[in-house]
């Protein structure tokens, strides 16, 4: 059991995360306890709080949604929100916090049809934004290139390397049967097909109806298979971190969903564009 001062650290940090970042959808008491226990583990060792968010791969190729491939006001506002939470935690807890943003571009690169150079432009500009906010020491944008398991691969091999080194072959080989028995898995699969049909509509426009359906089925399955591999990689390399997610999950202590913008919706800046109107100030 921690002393009163350290327990107050746990309460303060929990409040900041719940107030500024976490979505708290379908929250349970156990989820809150799990969050506080994770924070308590860091505080008991007087170590930095560690947060992990797999996100920020690249701008979509769908120019109905975005103006180009570089970050815009949307990414800036999200990063500023993260920096605010980081600074508030640092103000109440001296060891501070490290917030890892793990770019998942290479995880899904074969399915999203975005050039590798566009990904690098996007990630480099994100880091410049963080640097301009004077937060590079606490808010880190990282990728597979920063981990020894991928030292023997080129960046174009990361997609296959992730599957080979961290994939779940049983999950992939028995995907259809598992999907039939698991309603949540099937809902995720159908949701991905629907989303990618809209997101990749310009790429898919040249496909026949039959080929389009097959491609969407391959994309949905492939993204779920790669997602499993990514989870295994992240668990091995960031197992102590408080795991955040851009997707909606019940707050039961596994992954903690967050709203990237102030509005309480699961929107991402890489599938949207936000601009500043200098005339109106909005």
C-alpha positions as CSV (number, residue, x, y, z in Angstrom):
1,X,0.0,0.0,0.0
2,X,1.3,3.5,-0.9
3,X,1.5,6.3,1.6
4,X,-1.1,9.1,1.4
5,X,1.0,11.4,-0.8
6,X,1.6,8.7,-3.4
7,X,-2.0,7.7,-3.4
8,X,-2.8,11.4,-4.1
9,X,-0.5,11.2,-7.1
10,X,-2.5,8.2,-8.3
11,X,-5.8,10.1,-7.9
12,X,-4.5,13.3,-9.6
13,X,-3.1,11.4,-12.6
14,X,-6.2,9.3,-12.9
15,X,-8.3,12.5,-12.9
16,X,-6.2,14.2,-15.6
17,X,-6.5,11.1,-17.9
18,X,-10.2,10.7,-17.3
19,X,-10.9,14.4,-17.6
20,X,-8.8,15.2,-20.7
21,X,-8.3,12.1,-22.7
22,X,-10.2,8.9,-22.0
23,X,-13.7,8.3,-23.6
24,X,-15.1,6.2,-20.7
25,X,-17.5,4.3,-23.0
26,X,-19.4,1.5,-21.2
27,X,-17.1,2.1,-18.2
28,X,-17.0,-0.4,-15.4
29,X,-15.7,0.0,-11.8
30,X,-13.2,-2.7,-12.6
31,X,-11.9,-0.6,-15.5
32,X,-11.3,2.3,-13.2
33,X,-9.6,0.0,-10.7
34,X,-7.4,-1.4,-13.5
35,X,-6.4,2.1,-14.6
36,X,-5.5,3.2,-11.1
37,X,-3.5,0.0,-10.5
38,X,-1.5,0.6,-13.6
39,X,-0.8,4.2,-12.5
40,X,0.0,2.9,-9.0
41,X,2.7,0.5,-10.3
42,X,4.5,3.5,-11.9
43,X,4.1,5.7,-8.8
44,X,5.3,2.9,-6.4
45,X,8.6,2.8,-8.3
46,X,8.8,6.5,-8.7
47,X,9.0,6.0,-12.5
48,X,7.5,7.8,-15.4
49,X,3.9,7.1,-16.4
50,X,3.9,5.4,-19.8
51,X,1.1,5.8,-22.3
52,X,0.9,4.0,-25.7
53,X,-1.3,4.9,-28.6
54,X,-1.0,3.1,-31.9
55,X,-2.2,5.7,-34.4
56,X,-1.2,8.4,-36.9
57,X,-0.2,6.2,-39.9
58,X,-0.6,8.8,-42.7
59,X,-3.3,10.8,-44.4
60,X,-5.8,8.8,-46.4
61,X,-5.5,8.7,-50.2
62,X,-9.1,9.7,-50.5
63,X,-9.1,13.4,-51.5
64,X,-12.8,13.7,-50.8
65,X,-11.7,13.7,-47.1
66,X,-8.3,15.4,-47.1
67,X,-6.4,18.1,-49.1
68,X,-3.1,16.3,-49.2
69,X,-0.7,13.9,-47.5
70,X,0.8,16.2,-44.8
71,X,-0.5,17.0,-41.3
72,X,-2.8,19.9,-41.0
73,X,-4.6,21.8,-38.2
74,X,-6.4,18.6,-37.2
75,X,-3.1,16.8,-36.2
76,X,-1.9,20.0,-34.6
77,X,-4.9,20.2,-32.3
78,X,-4.7,16.6,-31.3
79,X,-1.0,16.8,-30.5
80,X,-1.7,20.0,-28.5
81,X,-4.3,18.1,-26.5
82,X,-1.8,15.4,-25.7
83,X,0.8,18.0,-24.7
84,X,-1.7,19.6,-22.4
85,X,-2.3,16.3,-20.6
86,X,1.4,15.6,-20.4
87,X,2.2,19.0,-18.9
88,X,-0.6,18.7,-16.4
89,X,0.7,15.3,-15.2
90,X,4.2,16.7,-15.0
91,X,2.8,19.5,-12.8
92,X,1.5,17.1,-10.2
93,X,4.0,14.2,-10.5
94,X,7.7,14.9,-10.7
95,X,8.9,11.8,-12.7
96,X,6.4,12.9,-15.4
97,X,5.1,10.9,-18.3
98,X,6.2,9.5,-21.6
99,X,3.5,9.3,-24.3
100,X,4.4,7.0,-27.2
101,X,2.5,7.4,-30.5
102,X,3.3,4.3,-32.5
103,X,2.7,4.9,-36.1
104,X,0.8,1.9,-37.5
105,X,1.4,2.7,-41.2
106,X,3.6,-0.3,-41.9
107,X,1.1,-2.6,-40.2
108,X,-1.5,-1.9,-42.9
109,X,0.6,-0.5,-45.7
110,X,-0.4,-3.2,-48.3
111,X,-4.1,-2.3,-47.8
112,X,-4.3,1.5,-47.7
113,X,-2.5,2.4,-51.0
114,X,-0.4,5.3,-49.6
115,X,3.1,5.9,-50.8
116,X,5.9,5.2,-48.3
117,X,7.3,8.7,-48.9
118,X,4.0,10.2,-48.0
119,X,4.1,8.3,-44.7
120,X,7.6,9.7,-44.0
121,X,6.5,13.2,-44.8
122,X,3.6,12.8,-42.5
123,X,5.6,11.4,-39.6
124,X,8.4,13.9,-40.0
125,X,6.0,16.8,-39.9
126,X,4.3,15.3,-36.8
127,X,7.7,15.3,-35.1
128,X,8.3,18.9,-36.1
129,X,5.0,19.9,-34.6
130,X,5.9,18.1,-31.3
131,X,9.3,19.8,-31.4
132,X,7.8,23.2,-31.9
133,X,5.7,22.5,-28.8
134,X,8.9,21.8,-26.9
135,X,7.6,18.3,-26.0
136,X,9.9,15.9,-27.9
137,X,11.3,14.5,-24.7
138,X,7.9,13.3,-23.5
139,X,5.7,12.8,-26.7
140,X,7.5,10.4,-29.0
141,X,6.4,9.3,-32.5
142,X,8.0,5.9,-33.1
143,X,7.8,3.1,-35.6
144,X,9.3,-0.4,-36.3
145,X,12.6,1.2,-37.3
146,X,13.2,2.0,-33.7
147,X,13.2,-1.7,-32.6
148,X,15.9,-4.3,-32.9
149,X,13.5,-7.0,-34.1
150,X,13.3,-5.2,-37.4
151,X,17.0,-4.3,-37.8
152,X,17.4,-7.1,-40.4
153,X,14.6,-5.7,-42.6
154,X,14.2,-2.8,-44.9
155,X,11.2,-0.5,-44.4
156,X,9.5,-2.1,-47.4
157,X,9.7,-5.4,-45.6
158,X,8.1,-4.3,-42.3
159,X,4.6,-5.3,-43.3
160,X,5.6,-9.0,-44.0
161,X,8.1,-8.9,-41.2
162,X,5.5,-8.1,-38.7
163,X,3.3,-11.0,-39.8
164,X,6.3,-13.4,-39.9
165,X,7.7,-12.4,-36.5
166,X,4.6,-11.6,-34.5
167,X,1.6,-13.0,-36.4
168,X,-0.9,-15.6,-35.1
169,X,-1.0,-18.3,-37.8
170,X,-3.9,-20.1,-36.1
171,X,-6.0,-17.0,-36.2
172,X,-5.2,-16.4,-39.9
173,X,-5.6,-20.0,-41.0
174,X,-8.9,-20.4,-39.2
175,X,-10.2,-16.9,-39.7
176,X,-13.5,-17.8,-41.4
177,X,-14.5,-20.4,-38.8
178,X,-13.5,-18.1,-35.9
179,X,-15.5,-15.3,-37.4
180,X,-18.6,-17.5,-37.6
181,X,-18.4,-18.3,-33.9
182,X,-17.6,-14.8,-32.7
183,X,-20.2,-12.1,-33.2
184,X,-17.8,-9.3,-32.1
185,X,-15.2,-10.5,-34.6
186,X,-17.7,-10.7,-37.4
187,X,-19.0,-7.2,-36.6
188,X,-15.5,-5.8,-36.7
189,X,-14.9,-7.6,-40.1
190,X,-18.1,-6.2,-41.6
191,X,-17.4,-2.7,-40.2
192,X,-13.9,-2.8,-41.8
193,X,-15.4,-3.8,-45.2
194,X,-17.8,-1.0,-45.0
195,X,-15.3,1.6,-43.9
196,X,-12.6,0.6,-46.5
197,X,-15.2,0.5,-49.3
198,X,-15.8,4.2,-48.7
199,X,-12.2,5.1,-47.8
200,X,-10.6,3.4,-50.8
201,X,-13.4,4.1,-53.2
202,X,-11.2,5.9,-55.8
203,X,-8.7,3.0,-55.8
204,X,-11.5,0.4,-56.1
205,X,-13.5,2.3,-58.8
206,X,-11.7,0.4,-61.6
207,X,-12.6,-3.0,-60.1
208,X,-15.5,-5.1,-61.3
209,X,-18.2,-5.7,-58.7
210,X,-16.9,-9.2,-58.1
211,X,-13.3,-8.2,-57.8
212,X,-14.2,-5.2,-55.6
213,X,-16.0,-7.6,-53.1
214,X,-13.1,-9.9,-53.1
215,X,-10.6,-7.1,-52.5
216,X,-12.6,-5.7,-49.6
217,X,-12.9,-9.2,-48.0
218,X,-9.1,-9.6,-48.4
219,X,-8.5,-6.1,-46.9
220,X,-10.8,-6.6,-43.9
221,X,-9.3,-10.0,-43.1
222,X,-5.8,-8.8,-43.7
223,X,-6.1,-5.8,-41.5
224,X,-7.5,-7.9,-38.7
225,X,-4.7,-10.5,-39.1
226,X,-2.1,-7.6,-39.1
227,X,-3.8,-6.1,-36.1
228,X,-3.3,-9.3,-34.1
229,X,0.4,-9.2,-35.0
230,X,0.7,-5.6,-34.0
231,X,-0.9,-6.4,-30.7
232,X,1.6,-9.1,-30.1
233,X,4.5,-6.8,-31.0
234,X,3.2,-4.0,-28.8
235,X,2.6,-6.3,-25.8
236,X,6.2,-7.5,-26.1
237,X,7.7,-4.1,-26.4
238,X,5.3,-1.8,-24.5
239,X,3.8,-4.3,-22.1
240,X,4.0,-2.0,-19.1
241,X,2.3,1.0,-20.9
242,X,-1.3,2.1,-20.3
243,X,-2.7,1.1,-23.7
244,X,-4.9,3.8,-25.4
245,X,-7.0,3.3,-28.6
246,X,-8.6,5.4,-31.2
247,X,-11.4,2.8,-31.5
248,X,-14.4,2.4,-29.2
249,X,-13.8,-0.2,-26.5
250,X,-15.7,-0.8,-23.2
251,X,-13.7,0.7,-20.4
252,X,-12.9,-2.6,-18.6
253,X,-9.2,-2.2,-18.2
254,X,-7.8,-3.6,-21.5
255,X,-7.6,-0.7,-23.9
256,X,-8.7,2.7,-23.0
257,X,-10.5,4.6,-25.8
258,X,-9.9,8.3,-26.2
259,X,-11.5,11.1,-28.1
260,X,-8.8,12.8,-30.2
261,X,-10.8,16.0,-30.5
262,X,-12.9,17.9,-27.9
263,X,-16.1,16.7,-29.4
264,X,-17.1,13.3,-28.1
265,X,-16.8,11.3,-31.3
266,X,-14.3,8.8,-32.6
267,X,-12.8,11.0,-35.4
268,X,-9.3,10.9,-36.6
269,X,-7.3,13.8,-38.2
270,X,-5.8,11.5,-40.9
271,X,-9.3,10.8,-42.3
272,X,-10.4,14.4,-42.1
273,X,-9.1,17.9,-42.8
274,X,-9.3,20.8,-40.4
275,X,-8.5,24.4,-41.5
276,X,-8.2,27.7,-39.7
277,X,-10.3,30.6,-41.0
278,X,-8.1,33.7,-40.5
279,X,-11.0,36.0,-41.3
280,X,-13.3,34.7,-38.5
281,X,-10.7,33.3,-36.1
282,X,-12.4,29.9,-36.1
